[in-house]
Amino acid sequence: MNDQLLMENMLLLLKSTTEVYVHGTLEASNKNIHTVIKNGLDDILNMQYDLYNKMTEYGWYQIQNIDTKAIKQTLKKLQNKN
């Protein structure tokens, strides 16, 4: 397994773990539990952000700029469906 694939897998794992922490924070039964889970969520988000930045630095996570015209066209299509 190469470094890029390993980092992609780690990023996916962090993203799915984030979902668990979000739900845990929302469903916490008391303030102490909420605080502990929220702190864990903050840690996971920081790890995800750092990993994302490192992958972007290596060119392994490509960022695409979307044309404003394409955004407006998509919004118009969505508005017409209602």
C-alpha positions as CSV (number, residue, x, y, z in Angstrom):
1,M,0.0,0.0,0.0
2,N,1.5,3.4,-1.0
3,D,1.4,6.6,1.1
4,Q,-1.4,8.2,-1.0
5,L,-3.7,5.2,-0.7
6,L,-3.0,5.0,3.1
7,M,-3.8,8.7,3.5
8,E,-7.0,8.4,1.5
9,N,-8.1,5.5,3.7
10,M,-7.2,7.5,6.8
11,L,-9.2,10.5,5.5
12,L,-12.3,8.3,4.9
13,L,-12.0,6.8,8.3
14,L,-11.8,10.2,9.9
15,K,-14.8,11.4,8.0
16,S,-16.9,8.5,9.0
17,T,-15.7,8.8,12.6
18,T,-16.7,12.4,12.6
19,E,-20.3,11.3,11.8
20,V,-20.3,9.1,14.9
21,Y,-19.0,12.0,17.1
22,V,-21.6,14.4,15.7
23,H,-24.4,12.0,16.5
24,G,-23.0,11.3,19.9
25,T,-22.7,15.0,20.7
26,L,-26.3,15.6,19.6
27,E,-27.6,12.7,21.6
28,A,-25.6,13.2,24.8
29,S,-27.7,12.7,27.9
30,N,-26.0,15.2,30.1
31,K,-23.5,18.1,29.9
32,N,-20.4,16.1,31.0
33,I,-21.0,13.5,28.3
34,H,-21.7,16.2,25.7
35,T,-18.5,18.0,26.6
36,V,-16.3,14.8,26.4
37,I,-17.8,13.8,23.0
38,K,-17.6,17.3,21.7
39,N,-13.9,17.5,22.6
40,G,-13.4,14.2,20.8
41,L,-15.2,15.7,17.8
42,D,-12.9,18.7,17.8
43,D,-9.9,16.4,17.9
44,I,-11.2,14.4,14.9
45,L,-12.0,17.5,12.9
46,N,-8.5,18.9,13.5
47,M,-6.9,15.6,12.5
48,Q,-9.1,15.5,9.3
49,Y,-8.1,19.1,8.5
50,D,-4.4,18.5,9.0
51,L,-4.5,15.3,6.8
52,Y,-6.5,17.1,4.1
53,N,-4.0,19.9,4.0
54,K,-1.1,17.4,3.8
55,M,-2.8,15.5,1.0
56,T,-3.4,18.8,-0.8
57,E,0.2,19.8,-0.3
58,Y,1.3,16.5,-2.0
59,G,-1.2,17.0,-4.8
60,W,-3.2,13.9,-3.7
61,Y,-6.4,15.7,-3.0
62,Q,-7.4,17.8,-6.0
63,I,-9.4,20.9,-5.5
64,Q,-11.6,22.0,-8.4
65,N,-12.8,25.5,-8.8
66,I,-16.4,25.6,-10.0
67,D,-17.4,28.2,-12.5
68,T,-20.0,30.7,-11.1
69,K,-22.1,30.1,-14.3
70,A,-22.3,26.4,-13.5
71,I,-23.4,27.2,-9.9
72,K,-26.1,29.5,-11.1
73,Q,-27.3,27.0,-13.7
74,T,-27.6,24.3,-11.0
75,L,-29.4,26.6,-8.6
76,K,-31.9,27.5,-11.4
77,K,-32.5,23.8,-12.1
78,L,-33.2,23.2,-8.4
79,Q,-35.5,26.2,-8.1
80,N,-37.5,25.0,-11.2
81,K,-38.1,21.6,-9.6
82,N,-40.2,23.2,-6.8
